[in-house]
Amino acid sequence: MAVEGCMRCLKYLMFIFNFLFWLLGCAILGVAIWLRVDQRTTQYVDTGENLSSYYIGTYVLMAVGGIMMLVGFLGCCGAIYESQCMLCTFFIFLLLIFAAEIGGGIWAFLHQDDLTEFIKSDFEDIVKSKYGVDQHASKSWDGVQESLMCCGAADKSDWAQSSWGNQQKNWGSVPQSCCETPTIGCGSGGIVLIQQIHQKGCTDKLIEFFHKNLMIIGCVGIAIGVIQLLGMTFALCLCCSIRRNRNKHYHA
């Protein structure tokens, strides 16, 4: 026996909610695939060995997108066909995803200082040891410096202590990508220059970028959490209504 009245409206609200949830899963899956294959994004990762764990993150995102698509599908079918089994499965999946998000958020908050040190040590290794030795790492690091408008790991003085700096004829030279307007020879003696060389290091620049976007990420996370709580509440209400209607029909 089909649900009626307010529960009938809730049934279609559940369908719309889960269809949007399914679309969100498609979007996350698409973004994860794009992050994995886009060369402009991966250039930041390919500069260091430690940052290669970024690829693991993209695979996790792909899995999350796929699971969200499955959960949305279960919710849609459960609402339309008034299936208690599908609605309960939907509730359990959504609860697990919500718990995982809470746990991941707490872990990221508690380990934010570790992430800073992680980036710092990796960037220092690239500048002091790999640049000028590994062609791929050098090209990727040039891309980082140009896009973030920075120079060196901590600052431009890192180049005086690097393998690349020791090979230069002029002391205090920095790579061309450190220049505000990159031209041939613009980095010669760049450590003592103030006007035409980027003054900030890439570690601070990258961390600044994360902090600027932290509020946006937090707001999006809270919004998703609220939507998931509503979805779980709708699923329980609809499931209970379906059970009551069936009991009434059975005893009638």
Summary of the structure (lengths in Angstrom):
residues: 252
radius of gyration: 26.2
end to end distance: 11.6
largest distance: 95.9
contacts: 795
relative contact order: 0.13
helix: 77%
strand: 2%
